[in-house]
Amino acid sequence: MAIPITVLDCDLLLYGRGHRTLDRFKLDDVTDEYLMSMYGFPRQFIYYLVELLGANLSRPTQRSRAISPETQILAALGFYTSGSFQTRMGDTIGISQASMSRCVANVTEALVERASQFIRFPADEASIQALKDEFYGLAGMPGVMGVVDCIHVAIKAPNAEDLSYVNRKGLHSLNCLMVCDIRGALMTVETNWPGSLQDCAVLQQSSLSSQFEAGMHKDSWLLGDSAFFLHTWLMTPLHIPETPAEYRYNMAHSATHSVIEKTFRTLCSRFRCLDGSKGALQYSPEKSSHIILACCVLHNISLEHGMDVWSSPMTGPMEQPPEEEYEHMESLDLEADRIRQELMLTHFS
């Protein structure tokens, strides 16, 4: 006698038919402490994300089954802050591991669409001057509107033949260029550069460089470390300081530039998918780039909501490739060298 076999559609069991939503997990049923420990953010912040991204996440799906925006956001936050699609994370909110992956993709794209809303340089003169004043108050370095650096984020190998993503440590990575203000808020983020590119090459090819070369931020400059070349809009430390003024300049430069180093540690501590502790991002370079950018957007939103950028445990980020040994050719830009010399003479003598 033939035995009838029923093939179960797990998603169908979870979501049902039509445009119904899955609401197995209720935010009001758990404490803020639980939300912070599992998802890295408090209740009101999550509610804000639901309001911000809800329209994007409520779009009808081809499968005619929808997971609620609230659940999708929790799934994505769980991945961003833990770095893995753990079964218990999916079980907690009542979705499968495959569904979690789709949720991460949906939330990531919704955040990337809003990147320009939350990651930007100030446009008005008063805000720019406020930036300069804050940086000056930190270590006495005048004219600074941001600090710039690059950070590598590990990704899976795109394919065996493509070596453009292999960094100096032999790991596949994206080399991400970022600029932050004194609070750690990101003003520029470019996450698409392959790991084989040196920091100076990333900056040279970046839209950030194009903006400053075009004179969009006159009478201001960024601070960068010795991985970058000196420009009229980018002040770097002296390779071998000799005079007291040069030593004082380098000390002020180092103290000011440390802001972005702390920002990188905070990013990687809060968003463990970036720090490599659970392995490389298992996505294509393009999707990995979007995940990194989404985390940066969340970082800035959290600052806007009063979450202290330095409050996360300061565990270190993924071990970075060693700094390149650059031939110091700063003096080739005579105007940039003149500006730096004048800066030291005026403010550090």
C-alpha positions as CSV (number, residue, x, y, z in Angstrom):
1,M,0.0,0.0,0.0
2,A,1.3,3.4,-1.0
3,I,2.1,5.7,1.9
4,P,1.2,9.3,1.2
5,I,4.1,11.7,1.9
6,T,3.5,15.3,2.8
7,V,6.3,17.7,1.8
8,L,6.5,20.5,4.3
9,D,7.4,24.0,3.4
10,C,9.1,25.3,6.5
11,D,8.8,28.9,5.4
12,L,5.1,28.3,4.8
13,L,4.7,26.9,8.3
14,L,6.4,29.9,9.7
15,Y,4.8,32.7,7.6
16,G,1.6,31.3,6.3
17,R,-0.1,32.3,3.0
18,G,-0.8,35.8,1.8
19,H,0.9,39.0,3.0
20,R,0.8,38.2,6.7
21,T,3.7,39.0,8.9
22,L,5.6,36.9,11.4
23,D,5.4,38.4,14.9
24,R,6.6,35.6,17.2
25,F,9.0,37.9,19.0
26,K,7.6,40.9,20.8
27,L,9.9,43.7,21.9
28,D,7.6,44.5,24.8
29,D,8.0,41.0,26.2
30,V,11.7,41.3,27.0
31,T,13.8,43.7,29.0
32,D,16.2,46.4,27.7
33,E,19.1,44.4,29.2
34,Y,18.1,41.4,27.1
35,L,17.9,43.5,24.0
36,M,21.3,45.0,24.6
37,S,22.9,41.6,25.3
38,M,21.4,39.9,22.2
39,Y,21.1,42.7,19.7
40,G,23.4,45.5,21.0
41,F,20.8,48.2,21.1
42,P,18.0,49.4,23.4
43,R,14.3,49.2,22.8
44,Q,13.7,52.8,21.7
45,F,16.6,52.6,19.2
46,I,15.1,49.5,17.6
47,Y,11.7,51.2,17.5
48,Y,13.3,54.1,15.7
49,L,14.8,51.7,13.1
50,V,11.4,50.1,12.5
51,E,9.9,53.6,11.8
52,L,12.9,54.6,9.6
53,L,13.1,51.4,7.6
54,G,9.6,50.0,7.8
55,A,8.5,51.1,4.4
56,N,11.4,49.4,2.7
57,L,11.0,46.2,4.7
58,S,7.2,45.9,4.2
59,R,7.4,45.6,0.4
60,P,5.5,42.5,-0.9
61,T,7.7,39.6,-1.6
62,Q,7.6,37.3,-4.7
63,R,6.8,34.4,-2.3
64,S,3.8,36.4,-1.0
65,R,5.0,35.8,2.6
66,A,6.5,38.6,4.7
67,I,8.4,38.8,7.9
68,S,7.6,41.9,10.0
69,P,10.0,44.8,9.7
70,E,10.6,44.5,13.5
71,T,11.7,40.9,13.1
72,Q,13.9,41.6,10.1
73,I,15.7,44.4,12.0
74,L,16.3,42.2,15.0
75,A,17.7,39.5,12.7
76,A,20.0,42.0,11.1
77,L,21.2,43.5,14.3
78,G,21.8,40.1,15.7
79,F,24.1,39.3,12.8
80,Y,25.9,42.7,12.8
81,T,26.6,42.5,16.5
82,S,27.4,38.8,16.8
83,G,29.0,38.1,13.4
84,S,27.3,34.8,12.8
85,F,24.0,33.3,11.7
86,Q,23.6,31.4,15.0
87,T,20.7,29.0,15.2
88,R,19.8,30.2,18.6
89,M,19.5,33.8,17.2
90,G,17.0,32.6,14.6
91,D,15.2,30.5,17.2
92,T,14.8,33.4,19.5
93,I,12.8,35.4,16.9
94,G,11.2,32.4,15.3
95,I,12.9,32.3,11.9
96,S,15.2,29.9,10.1
97,Q,18.9,30.6,9.4
98,A,18.1,31.0,5.7
99,S,15.4,33.6,6.6
100,M,17.9,35.4,8.8
101,S,20.2,35.7,5.8
102,R,17.4,37.3,3.7
103,C,16.6,39.7,6.6
104,V,20.2,40.8,6.8
105,A,20.2,41.5,3.0
106,N,16.9,43.5,3.2
107,V,18.0,45.6,6.2
108,T,21.4,46.2,4.8
109,E,20.1,47.6,1.5
110,A,17.6,49.8,3.4
111,L,20.4,51.2,5.5
112,V,22.7,51.7,2.5
113,E,19.9,53.7,0.7
114,R,20.0,56.1,3.7
115,A,23.8,56.4,4.0
116,S,24.0,59.9,2.6
117,Q,21.4,61.0,5.1
118,F,23.5,60.0,8.1
119,I,27.1,60.1,6.8
120,R,28.1,63.5,5.5
121,F,30.3,66.5,6.0
122,P,28.6,69.5,7.5
123,A,27.6,72.0,4.8
124,D,27.3,75.3,6.7
125,E,30.2,77.4,7.8
126,A,29.1,77.5,11.5
127,S,29.2,73.7,11.7
128,I,32.5,73.5,10.0
129,Q,34.0,76.1,12.3
130,A,32.6,74.2,15.3
131,L,34.4,71.1,14.1
132,K,37.7,73.0,13.9
133,D,37.2,74.5,17.4
134,E,36.5,71.0,18.9
135,F,39.6,69.5,17.3
136,Y,41.7,72.5,18.4
137,G,40.5,72.1,21.9
138,L,41.7,68.5,22.0
139,A,45.4,69.0,21.3
140,G,45.9,72.5,19.9
141,M,45.9,71.4,16.2
142,P,44.2,74.3,14.2
143,G,42.1,74.0,11.0
144,V,41.2,70.4,11.3
145,M,37.8,69.3,10.2
146,G,38.3,65.5,10.3
147,V,40.8,62.7,10.7
148,V,41.2,60.1,8.0
149,D,42.4,56.5,8.0
150,C,41.8,53.1,6.4
151,I,40.7,49.8,8.0
152,H,40.8,46.3,6.5
153,V,37.7,44.0,6.9
154,A,38.2,40.4,6.1
155,I,36.0,38.8,3.4
156,K,35.9,35.4,1.8
157,A,38.0,34.9,-1.4
158,P,36.0,36.1,-4.4
159,N,37.6,33.4,-6.6
160,A,40.9,31.7,-6.9
161,E,42.2,33.9,-9.7
162,D,41.3,37.3,-8.2
163,L,44.3,38.5,-6.2
164,S,43.2,42.1,-6.0
165,Y,41.6,41.5,-2.6
166,V,44.7,39.9,-1.0
167,N,46.4,42.2,1.4
168,R,49.9,42.1,2.7
169,K,49.1,39.5,5.3
170,G,47.8,37.2,2.6
171,L,44.2,37.7,3.7
172,H,41.3,38.7,1.5
173,S,39.9,42.0,2.6
174,L,38.3,45.3,1.7
175,N,40.3,48.4,2.5
176,C,37.8,50.9,3.9
177,L,38.5,54.6,3.9
178,M,36.8,56.7,6.6
179,V,36.8,60.2,8.1
180,C,35.4,61.0,11.5
181,D,34.9,64.0,13.7
182,I,36.0,64.4,17.3
183,R,32.9,62.5,18.6
184,G,33.7,59.5,16.3
185,A,30.8,60.3,13.9
186,L,31.7,59.3,10.4
187,M,31.6,62.0,7.7
188,T,33.0,59.9,4.8
189,V,32.9,56.1,4.3
190,E,34.2,54.3,1.2
191,T,34.0,50.6,1.7
192,N,34.5,49.2,-1.8
193,W,38.3,49.3,-2.2
194,P,40.2,45.9,-2.6
195,G,42.6,44.9,0.1
196,S,45.6,44.8,-2.1
197,L,45.5,48.7,-2.5
198,Q,47.8,50.6,-0.2
199,D,46.1,53.3,1.9
200,C,47.7,56.1,-0.1
201,A,46.3,54.6,-3.4
202,V,42.9,54.3,-1.9
203,L,42.9,57.9,-0.9
204,Q,44.3,59.0,-4.3
205,Q,41.4,57.3,-6.1
206,S,38.7,58.2,-3.7
207,S,35.8,60.7,-4.1
208,L,37.1,62.2,-0.8
209,S,40.3,63.3,-2.6
210,S,38.4,64.6,-5.5
211,Q,36.2,66.8,-3.2
212,F,39.2,68.4,-1.5
213,E,41.3,68.8,-4.6
214,A,38.3,70.6,-6.1
215,G,38.4,73.1,-3.2
216,M,35.1,72.1,-1.6
217,H,36.6,72.6,1.9
218,K,38.9,75.5,1.6
219,D,40.8,76.8,4.6
220,S,40.5,73.4,6.3
221,W,42.4,70.1,6.3
222,L,42.2,66.5,7.3
223,L,44.8,64.7,9.5
224,G,46.2,61.4,8.2
225,D,49.0,59.2,9.4
226,S,52.3,58.3,7.6
227,A,50.6,55.9,5.3
228,F,49.4,59.0,3.3
229,F,51.3,61.6,1.4
230,L,51.2,65.2,2.4
231,H,48.7,67.5,0.6
232,T,47.6,71.0,1.0
233,W,44.4,69.6,2.5
234,L,45.9,66.7,4.3
235,M,48.5,67.2,7.1
236,T,50.7,64.2,8.0
237,P,53.3,63.8,10.7
238,L,56.9,64.5,10.1
239,H,59.0,61.4,9.4
240,I,62.0,62.5,11.5
241,P,61.2,65.6,13.7
242,E,64.2,67.6,14.7
243,T,63.2,70.8,16.3
244,P,61.0,71.3,19.4
245,A,58.3,72.8,17.2
246,E,58.3,69.7,15.0
247,Y,58.1,67.4,18.1
248,R,55.2,69.4,19.5
249,Y,53.5,69.3,16.1
250,N,53.9,65.5,15.9
251,M,52.5,65.0,19.4
252,A,49.5,67.2,18.7
253,H,49.0,65.3,15.4
254,S,49.1,61.9,17.1
255,A,46.7,62.9,19.9
256,T,44.2,64.2,17.4
257,H,44.5,61.3,15.0
258,S,43.9,58.8,17.8
259,V,40.2,59.7,17.6
260,I,39.7,57.6,14.5
261,E,41.7,54.8,15.9
262,K,39.3,54.7,18.9
263,T,36.4,54.9,16.4
264,F,37.6,51.8,14.5
265,R,37.9,49.9,17.8
266,T,34.4,50.9,18.7
267,L,33.0,49.9,15.3
268,C,34.6,46.5,15.5
269,S,33.6,46.0,19.1
270,R,29.9,46.9,18.6
271,F,29.7,45.2,15.2
272,R,31.5,41.9,15.6
273,C,30.8,40.9,12.0
274,L,33.6,43.4,11.1
275,D,36.3,42.3,13.5
276,G,37.1,38.9,12.0
277,S,36.6,37.0,15.4
278,K,33.8,34.9,13.8
279,G,35.7,34.6,10.5
280,A,35.5,36.6,7.3
281,L,32.3,38.0,5.9
282,Q,31.0,35.2,3.7
283,Y,29.7,37.4,0.9
284,S,30.9,38.8,-2.4
285,P,33.0,42.0,-2.2
286,E,29.9,44.1,-3.2
287,K,27.6,42.6,-0.5
288,S,30.4,42.8,2.1
289,S,31.0,46.4,1.2
290,H,27.3,47.1,1.8
291,I,27.3,45.3,5.2
292,I,30.2,47.5,6.3
293,L,28.5,50.6,5.2
294,A,25.3,49.6,6.9
295,C,27.2,49.2,10.2
296,C,28.7,52.6,9.7
297,V,25.2,54.1,9.2
298,L,24.0,52.4,12.4
299,H,27.1,53.8,14.2
300,N,26.2,57.3,13.3
301,I,22.5,56.9,14.1
302,S,23.4,55.6,17.5
303,L,25.5,58.7,18.1
304,E,22.5,60.9,17.1
305,H,20.5,59.0,19.7
306,G,22.9,59.8,22.5
307,M,24.7,56.4,22.6
308,D,28.3,57.1,23.7
309,V,30.7,56.1,21.0
310,W,33.3,55.1,23.6
311,S,30.9,53.1,25.8
312,S,31.3,49.8,24.0
313,P,34.0,47.4,25.4
314,M,37.2,48.3,23.6
315,T,38.2,45.0,22.2
316,G,40.6,45.4,19.3
317,P,39.6,45.2,15.7
318,M,40.8,42.6,13.2
319,E,44.6,42.6,13.2
320,Q,45.5,45.0,10.5
321,P,48.1,44.4,7.8
322,P,51.4,46.1,8.8
323,E,51.8,49.7,7.6
324,E,53.5,50.0,4.2
325,E,57.1,51.3,4.1
326,Y,56.7,54.4,2.1
327,E,59.4,56.5,0.7
328,H,58.8,59.9,2.2
329,M,58.2,62.2,-0.8
330,E,56.2,64.9,0.9
331,S,58.5,67.7,-0.1
332,L,57.5,67.1,-3.7
333,D,54.3,69.0,-2.9
334,L,56.1,72.3,-2.2
335,E,52.9,74.2,-1.3
336,A,51.8,71.5,1.1
337,D,55.2,71.5,2.7
338,R,55.0,75.3,3.0
339,I,51.6,75.1,4.7
340,R,52.8,72.6,7.2
341,Q,56.0,74.6,8.0
342,E,53.9,77.7,8.5
343,L,51.5,75.7,10.7
344,M,54.4,74.6,12.9
345,L,55.9,78.1,13.0
346,T,52.7,79.8,13.9
347,H,51.2,77.3,16.4
348,F,54.0,75.1,17.8
349,S,57.1,77.3,18.1
